[in-house]
Amino acid sequence: MSLRSTIHAEIAAVAAEQEKRMPPITDDLVMLETEFDSLCFALLVARMEDLTGADPFSEMEADDLPVTVGDLVALYDRAAAKLAA
Amino acid sequence: MILRERLFRSGGLEGLFLSDHHEHRHLAGIIGGPRDTSVSEPLAGKRVLLAVGGQMAAARAMLALDGLVARLALVPPGLAPEHVARIATDSDAEIAVCDAEGLPDDALPGLPRIDVETASRASFEATVGTGRETEWALATSGTTGAPKLVAHTLEGLAGGINTAATPEPGTVWSTFYDIRRYGGLQVFLRAMLAPASLVLSDRHETVRDFLVRAGDAGVTHILGTPSHWRLALMSNALSRLSPRYVRLSGEIADQTVLDLLRAAFPDARMAHAYASTEGGVGFTVEDGCEGFPASLIGTRAGIEIAVRDDALYVRSSRTGRRYLGAAPEPLMAEDGFVDTGDLVERRGDRFHFLGRRSGVINVGGAKVQPEEVEAVVNLHASVSMSRVRARPNPILGAVVEAEVVLRAGTDAADPAALKKAIIAHCRPRLSGHKVPASVRFVDDLPLTSGGKLVRRMP
């Protein structure tokens, strides 16, 4: 599974478990304008760390802060590239 | 000191406002609106439970009742009915000031009630000059489920606020917190004692909507937990805010969140405060670095900070006075120091926070008692024993992680599925932030010589 589809799938899974209604998950989706709340976000980040070994949030610059799902994918992409290097 | 009396005398209320997500009120109108002496009668000198839905109603009632009632117990929003009942009992409430959202019709039968709209018209004139000190009762954020009630004086609550200072012109306060929690109440008091305008949040509002509203209202001074801020930092509405003062409290502020806020608001004064419902405001750190300078240990104006057995102790008039309830445990030691339960470690000339001695996990400001989660995890048929700990999390500071020793003979051929099953087992039995975010299987768990799980972080 690609990183993008992993992230999309995990967002959907966390939202379903937390009983949040989500619009279709696309790269343009602004997460904080949905029901995806801080607990959902925290769970997503923990799971992504378990799945990829990367926690790009723990050391990030202001410019890296993800607003959309696409930003989040890009953030994990960069973290994965860093881990592989 | 009585809030409304002080506001009355301070003057300069022109142009000041209080707003929430659906109304905007002039502070002068709230303070000087029509009064009704007959409303004061059933409330004067009584122990009052304030149980309302929104923060605007709470704010107006707090201004009307301070100095009139003997005790004002604040019910934070979103509490389970049994916890509201517990606060009513522990505060020995004689009457409730409420609305339909804060106290359903069938709740607390037998407790007289007055609608908050009516109560907010309680006459003030009768109390001017002869007013009594109202005791304020605040709920802790709840560890074992039931919140504890801490009694404060208004002087103590305002002890960390420089009430003599003239407010910077144009100051508009706001906070992500609810003003019925200690942190939010600090902001309410800062605004009312200045006096300054205040923008109230709403728990049903998205982060984006709140930021847009705060930006539109010209908020200059704003407080949130590190978790509130981490979330706000990920909103493209953050740029709507241009605060002059950014404050963090309620959780450990790590260097990452401080740096991100500094980058987002390069010109703002930034402070992280150490405060708790029991310990009051301990100190504020403004150098932008995590932890606090060792020089804060000792005695300063009005407050003493000590480190004993790696934990912070606070003694000052700003700490809570005592716990309320039938059989309250002592809030402070005989020497007057309050044990905050927060563990610290000295590294060079700074102290850093390590977490709670009790192992209590702070999930974005919501406290989780590990034992409560372990008891649920241990009910799962495959679990022999478990230990629940904080797992550091960049969004909420921490999430819950369970280390699990499986029962002998458990089929763990598919560990991922078994972990999911254990988490799924917890979900209907625990509120969301208490459900383990992750499960780790371990061969055994360390016990103390007394046979208790070792809880302290390594």
Interface residues (C-beta under 8 A of the other chain):
Chain A: E17 Q18 V30 M31 L32 E33 S38 L39 F41 A42 L43 V45 A46 R47 D50 D55 F57 S58 E59 M60 E61 A62 L65 P66 V67
Chain B: T206 V207 R208 S227 R230 L231 L233 M234 S235 N236 T256 L260 A263 A264 V363 G364 R391 P392 N393 P394 I395 L396 V399 R427 G432 H433 A437 S438
